[in-house]
Amino acid sequence: MRGLSQARIDGEEQPGWKWGPFTLRVPFLHTGIEWPELLQGMIVAGATGLALVPLLMIHFEFTFEQSLAIVFIQSMLISSAPIIFGEPYAPGWITPALPLVLAYMGNSEFPYTTPEEKIQFMTATSLTFALLVLVLGLTGLGGKFLEWLPDSLKGGIIMGAAIAALYKVFLDPAHVEAQPISTITAVALCLILTFSLPVQKLKAKWK
């Protein structure tokens, strides 16, 4: 499929249609298909996207079909960002914030109880955070803030997200006892692919 796309000249930017500060790149016209990246992207996007389905069903009382539709729309918006804006990366979840927000929603003192109120709360939270990030990006304060933030605190935030995920998967009986084989198999497969020396050798060989 590489022959159908416009080739990039070495040292220059990938071809595309400029619109303002952004670059629109149409699949198959401005970009080809890289099969390893496509397969990896499908697996990762499917795993992360479908992980949202049970959260929507539990915390917002959506049906499975409704949750799947929301995930589909979300995945389309995320995957369209590099195409429309020309950035070499796509937005994603703010993983450390997810367990904090869900824990706050599950608190007995949480003021909103109906699914409609919870959706409004999450929408307001997301829009407020998006506005904050936009201001930090436009003013350049985001970069200064990251430089000022100690590395130990950055590591603590990432470690906190990992511990929260570990607790949700292994220490919460509701998840492990419901699907013990699937849970243990999935985690074992992730650990093998991440830390196995034979897998690392294959990765280096086929890089």
C-alpha positions in Angstrom: 0.0 0.0 0.0 3.0 2.3 0.2 2.9 2.9 -3.5 -0.5 4.7 -3.3 0.8 7.4 -0.9 2.9 10.4 -1.6 6.5 9.7 -0.7 8.2 11.9 1.9 11.5 13.4 0.9 14.3 12.6 3.3 14.7 15.3 5.9 11.4 17.0 5.1 7.9 16.8 6.6 5.3 14.3 5.5 3.2 15.7 2.6 -0.3 17.1 3.5 -2.7 19.9 3.1 -1.9 22.9 5.2 -4.7 24.7 7.0 -3.5 27.3 9.4 -0.8 26.0 11.7 -2.0 22.4 11.1 -1.6 19.8 8.4 -4.4 17.5 7.1 -3.1 14.2 6.0 -5.5 11.9 4.2 -4.9 8.2 4.7 -3.7 6.3 1.6 -3.1 9.7 -0.1 -0.5 11.3 2.2 0.3 8.3 4.3 0.8 4.6 3.5 0.1 1.6 5.7 2.7 0.2 8.1 1.3 -3.2 9.0 3.2 -3.7 12.3 2.0 -0.4 13.6 -1.5 -1.0 12.3 -1.7 -4.4 14.0 -0.3 -3.0 17.2 -2.6 0.0 17.1 -5.7 -2.2 16.7 -4.8 -4.3 19.6 -3.9 -1.4 21.9 -6.8 0.7 20.9 -9.2 -2.2 21.2 -7.9 -3.1 24.7 -7.9 0.4 26.1 -11.2 1.3 24.5 -13.1 -1.8 25.5 -11.7 -1.3 29.1 -14.0 1.7 29.3 -17.2 -0.4 28.6 -17.5 -1.9 32.1 -16.8 1.4 33.7 -19.6 3.1 31.8 -21.9 0.3 32.7 -21.1 0.3 36.4 -20.7 4.0 37.1 -23.1 5.5 34.6 -25.6 2.6 34.2 -25.3 2.5 30.4 -26.3 -0.6 28.6 -23.6 -2.7 26.9 -24.7 -1.4 23.4 -24.6 2.2 24.6 -21.2 1.8 26.2 -19.9 0.3 23.0 -21.2 3.1 20.9 -19.5 5.7 23.2 -16.2 3.8 22.9 -16.5 3.7 19.1 -17.1 7.5 18.9 -14.3 8.1 21.4 -11.9 5.9 19.4 -12.9 7.7 16.1 -12.2 11.1 17.6 -8.9 10.0 19.1 -7.7 8.4 15.9 -8.8 11.3 13.8 -6.6 13.8 15.7 -3.3 12.9 13.9 -5.1 13.0 10.5 -6.8 16.3 11.0 -4.2 18.2 12.9 -1.0 16.5 11.5 0.5 15.8 14.9 2.6 12.5 15.2 0.7 11.5 18.3 -2.9 11.0 19.5 -4.5 12.1 22.7 -5.4 9.5 25.2 -6.6 8.9 28.8 -5.2 10.7 31.7 -4.6 7.5 33.5 -3.6 8.8 37.0 -6.8 10.8 37.1 -9.2 8.0 36.3 -9.1 6.1 39.6 -9.2 9.4 41.5 -12.3 10.6 39.8 -14.1 7.2 40.0 -13.2 6.9 43.7 -14.7 10.4 44.3 -17.8 9.4 42.4 -18.1 6.3 44.6 -17.8 8.3 47.8 -20.9 8.4 50.0 -20.6 12.2 50.1 -20.7 12.5 46.3 -23.6 14.9 45.7 -24.8 13.5 42.4 -26.5 10.1 42.4 -28.5 9.7 39.2 -26.8 8.7 35.9 -27.8 12.0 34.3 -26.1 14.0 37.1 -23.0 11.8 36.9 -22.7 12.4 33.2 -23.1 16.1 33.6 -20.4 16.1 36.3 -18.0 14.2 34.1 -18.7 16.5 31.2 -18.1 19.6 33.3 -14.9 18.1 34.7 -13.6 17.2 31.3 -14.4 20.6 29.7 -12.9 22.4 32.7 -9.7 20.4 32.5 -9.6 20.8 28.7 -9.8 24.6 29.2 -7.0 24.5 31.7 -4.7 22.5 29.4 -5.5 24.9 26.5 -4.5 27.9 28.6 -1.3 26.2 29.8 -0.5 25.3 26.2 -1.2 28.7 24.7 0.6 30.6 27.3 3.6 28.3 27.6 3.0 27.8 31.3 2.6 24.1 30.8 6.2 23.6 29.9 7.4 25.8 32.7 5.2 23.9 35.1 6.7 20.5 34.0 10.2 21.9 34.4 9.4 23.1 37.9 7.7 19.9 39.0 10.2 17.6 40.8 11.0 14.3 39.1 10.2 12.5 42.3 6.6 13.9 42.2 6.2 12.9 38.5 7.4 9.4 39.4 5.0 9.3 42.3 2.0 10.2 40.1 2.9 7.4 37.7 3.6 4.9 40.5 0.3 5.9 42.1 -1.6 5.1 38.9 0.2 1.7 38.7 -0.7 0.9 42.3 -4.3 1.9 41.7 -4.5 -0.3 38.6 -2.9 -3.2 40.5 -5.4 -2.9 43.3 -8.3 -2.8 41.0 -7.1 -5.9 39.1 -5.6 -8.1 41.9 -6.8 -6.9 45.3 -10.5 -6.2 44.5 -12.3 -9.5 44.8 -15.1 -8.4 42.6 -12.8 -8.4 39.6 -10.5 -11.3 40.3 -13.2 -13.7 41.5 -15.5 -12.9 38.6 -13.0 -13.7 35.9 -9.9 -15.2 37.5 -8.5 -17.1 34.4 -8.9 -14.1 32.0 -7.5 -11.7 34.5 -4.4 -13.8 35.4 -3.8 -14.8 31.8 -4.0 -11.2 30.5 -1.6 -9.9 33.2 0.8 -12.8 32.7 0.9 -12.1 29.0 1.6 -8.4 29.5 4.5 -9.2 31.9 6.0 -11.7 29.5 5.8 -9.4 26.5 7.2 -6.5 28.5 10.0 -8.2 30.5 10.8 -11.5 28.8 14.4 -11.6 27.5 13.6 -13.8 24.5 10.9 -11.3 23.5 13.3 -8.4 23.9 15.8 -10.2 21.6 13.1 -10.7 19.0 12.2 -7.0 19.4 15.8 -6.0 18.8 16.1 -8.4 15.8 13.0 -7.1 14.0 13.3 -3.5 15.0 
